[in-house]
Amino acid sequence: EKELMSLDPHPDFRLWLTAEPHPKFTAILLQSSLKVTYEAPAGLKKNLQRTLDSWSPEMMAKGNQVSRAQALFVLAWTHAVLQERRTYIPQGWSKFYEFSYADLKAGADIIDRLFTIAGGGEVKWDFVVGLFASAIYGGRVDNVWDGRVLMSYLELFFSSEIIGGKKPPARHLAPNLALPTTVNYQDYYNVVNALPDEDEPHQFGLPANIERSRQRINSTRVIHQLKVLMRSEELVGRFDRE
């Protein structure tokens, strides 16, 4: 950063920097730059694929604990649902919450630590739900209704009825989606690959006609942005004439 600030570059000089998210990336350099961000493809399937791509077979198979591998996959599913539900604002969430990879990583660390402490014993899922609802995902939620939705998801997904180890689960994570009873990384990837490419509103507990509402809201936003742009061009033209 100091070296860049000390340069006397040619007027046509441009510097392109490529970076991944990093806590030590200097805010001053970021603020003085034009930003171009990569927006990941939307959808539960793509979201889960990105998560599993960031994990390794060794991570899933650690300790040869089936319940642990299932819990990690349930975390990935929960994270995907919470993120993709933002597609349906304000019905899905009241606002855009910054559920990020850092939340996913923190959740995975908690699951790993709890299973290490349990040593093959039973993990208290109400404790996991409380941590996620209060400290990780819930820490970003500031709306009472959104908090209830979040808690409903956590209580539904993180339970012994779904995460049952080698026993057949009492409930499925989603319709036609049964958790593998192994620690094999590929088995979980196969579950993700079998998902449809397009999400349906019912996957988020939302009515089928919500898609029409979303399109109407998006159209209103586009019209508003066009009006703002036209207004800006009008002001610039007036400034030039004066």
C-alpha positions in Angstrom: 0.0 0.0 0.0 2.8 2.4 0.9 4.6 1.6 -2.4 1.5 2.3 -4.4 0.9 5.6 -2.7 4.5 6.7 -3.5 4.2 6.0 -7.2 3.9 8.8 -9.8 2.1 6.7 -12.5 1.2 7.6 -16.1 -2.4 8.9 -16.4 -3.3 5.7 -18.4 -1.8 3.4 -15.8 -4.2 0.9 -14.2 -3.5 -1.8 -11.6 -5.7 -4.9 -11.3 -5.6 -6.7 -8.0 -7.3 -10.1 -7.5 -8.0 -11.1 -3.9 -10.1 -13.5 -1.9 -11.9 -12.2 1.3 -9.3 -11.7 4.0 -9.6 -10.0 7.4 -6.2 -8.3 7.0 -7.0 -6.8 3.6 -6.4 -3.1 4.2 -9.6 -1.0 4.2 -7.8 2.1 2.8 -6.7 0.3 -0.3 -10.2 -1.1 -0.7 -11.8 2.3 -0.3 -9.5 3.9 -2.9 -10.3 1.2 -5.5 -13.1 0.5 -7.9 -14.5 -2.9 -6.9 -15.6 -5.7 -9.1 -17.1 -8.7 -7.2 -17.8 -12.2 -8.3 -21.4 -13.1 -7.7 -21.9 -16.8 -7.2 -24.7 -18.6 -9.0 -27.9 -18.7 -7.1 -29.8 -21.8 -5.9 -29.6 -24.4 -3.2 -27.7 -26.9 -5.4 -25.0 -24.5 -6.4 -24.7 -23.2 -2.9 -24.2 -26.7 -1.5 -21.7 -27.6 -4.2 -19.6 -24.5 -3.3 -19.6 -25.6 0.4 -18.7 -29.2 -0.3 -16.0 -28.0 -2.7 -14.5 -26.0 0.1 -14.4 -29.0 2.4 -12.4 -32.2 2.0 -13.1 -36.0 2.2 -10.9 -36.0 5.3 -12.9 -33.3 7.0 -16.2 -35.3 6.5 -14.6 -38.6 7.6 -12.8 -37.3 10.7 -13.2 -39.7 13.6 -15.3 -42.0 11.5 -18.4 -40.6 13.1 -21.5 -40.8 10.9 -23.5 -38.3 13.0 -20.7 -35.8 12.7 -20.7 -36.1 8.9 -24.5 -35.8 8.8 -24.4 -32.8 11.1 -21.9 -31.0 8.8 -24.1 -31.7 5.8 -27.1 -30.4 7.7 -25.1 -27.3 8.5 -24.3 -26.8 4.8 -28.0 -27.3 4.0 -29.1 -24.8 6.7 -26.6 -22.3 5.5 -27.8 -22.7 1.9 -31.5 -22.3 2.9 -30.8 -19.2 4.9 -28.8 -17.6 2.1 -31.1 -18.5 -0.8 -34.2 -17.4 1.1 -32.9 -13.9 0.6 -34.2 -14.2 -3.0 -37.7 -13.7 -1.7 -37.3 -10.4 0.3 -39.5 -9.2 1.9 -41.4 -12.4 2.3 -38.4 -14.7 2.9 -36.6 -12.2 5.1 -37.5 -8.7 6.0 -34.1 -7.5 4.8 -30.9 -8.8 3.2 -28.9 -10.4 6.0 -25.1 -10.9 5.4 -25.0 -14.7 6.2 -21.4 -15.4 5.1 -18.8 -18.1 4.7 -17.5 -17.0 8.1 -20.8 -18.1 9.7 -20.5 -21.4 8.0 -16.9 -21.9 9.1 -17.8 -21.0 12.7 -20.7 -23.4 12.7 -18.4 -26.2 11.3 -15.9 -25.5 14.0 -18.5 -25.7 16.7 -19.8 -29.1 15.4 -16.3 -30.4 15.1 -15.5 -29.4 18.7 -18.7 -30.8 20.2 -18.2 -34.2 18.6 -14.6 -34.2 19.7 -15.7 -33.5 23.3 -18.5 -36.1 23.1 -16.1 -38.7 21.9 -18.8 -40.8 20.1 -21.4 -39.9 22.7 -24.6 -38.0 22.2 -24.5 -34.4 21.2 -27.1 -32.1 22.7 -28.8 -30.5 19.7 -30.6 -27.9 21.8 -27.2 -26.6 22.8 -26.2 -26.4 19.1 -29.4 -24.6 18.2 -28.9 -22.1 21.0 -25.4 -21.3 19.8 -26.4 -20.8 16.2 -29.5 -18.8 17.1 -27.8 -16.5 19.6 -24.2 -16.2 18.6 -23.7 -17.1 14.9 -26.6 -16.7 12.5 -29.0 -15.1 15.0 -26.4 -12.4 15.8 -27.2 -10.9 12.4 -31.0 -11.0 12.7 -32.6 -7.9 14.1 -36.3 -8.6 13.3 -38.5 -10.6 15.6 -40.3 -12.4 12.8 -37.1 -13.3 11.1 -35.7 -14.6 14.4 -38.7 -16.9 14.7 -38.1 -18.2 11.1 -34.5 -18.8 11.9 -35.3 -20.7 15.1 -37.8 -22.8 13.3 -35.2 -23.9 10.7 -32.6 -24.6 13.4 -34.9 -26.7 15.6 -36.2 -28.5 12.5 -32.9 -29.4 11.0 -30.6 -30.0 14.1 -32.4 -32.8 15.9 -31.9 -36.5 16.5 -34.9 -37.2 14.2 -32.8 -36.1 11.2 -29.2 -36.7 12.4 -29.4 -40.3 13.5 -26.0 -41.7 12.6 -26.2 -45.2 11.1 -29.9 -45.6 12.1 -32.5 -44.7 9.4 -33.7 -41.1 10.2 -37.2 -40.5 11.5 -37.6 -37.5 9.2 -36.0 -36.4 6.0 -34.0 -33.1 5.7 -36.3 -32.2 2.8 -38.8 -34.1 0.6 -37.0 -37.0 -1.1 -33.7 -36.1 0.6 -32.4 -38.7 3.0 -29.0 -38.2 4.6 -26.4 -40.9 3.8 -25.5 -43.1 6.8 -21.8 -43.1 6.0 -18.9 -40.7 6.3 -18.1 -41.0 2.6 -17.7 -37.5 1.1 -18.9 -38.7 -2.4 -22.1 -40.0 -0.9 -23.0 -36.5 0.3 -21.9 -35.0 -3.0 -24.2 -37.4 -4.9 -27.1 -36.2 -2.8 -26.4 -32.6 -3.9 -25.9 -33.5 -7.5 -29.4 -35.2 -7.5 -31.1 -31.9 -6.5 -33.0 -29.9 -9.1 -31.1 -27.0 -10.7 -34.0 -24.6 -10.1 -35.4 -23.9 -6.6 -39.1 -24.1 -5.8 -40.6 -21.8 -3.2 -42.0 -24.7 -1.2 -38.4 -25.7 -0.4 -38.3 -22.6 1.8 -41.8 -23.0 3.2 -43.2 -20.3 0.9 -46.3 -20.3 -1.3 -46.0 -21.1 -5.0 -47.4 -17.7 -6.1 -44.6 -15.8 -4.3 -42.5 -15.9 -7.5 -45.1 -13.6 -9.1 -44.7 -11.2 -6.2 -40.9 -11.3 -6.5 -41.0 -10.5 -10.2 -43.4 -7.6 -9.5 -41.0 -6.2 -6.8 -38.0 -6.6 -9.1 -39.9 -4.7 -11.8 -40.7 -1.9 -9.4 -37.0 -1.6 -8.4 -35.8 -1.5 -12.0 -38.3 1.3 -12.8 -37.2 3.2 -9.8 -33.5 2.8 -10.8 -34.3 4.0 -14.3 -36.1 7.1 -13.0 -33.1 7.9 -10.7 -30.7 7.5 -13.7 -32.9 9.6 -16.0 -33.1 12.3 -13.2 -29.3 12.2 -12.8 -28.8 12.6 -16.6 -31.2 15.5 -16.6 -29.3 17.3 -13.8 -25.9 16.7 -15.5 -27.3 18.1 -18.8 -28.7 21.1 -17.0 -25.3 21.6 -15.2 -23.5 21.4 -18.6 -25.8 24.0 -20.2 -25.4 26.4 -17.3 
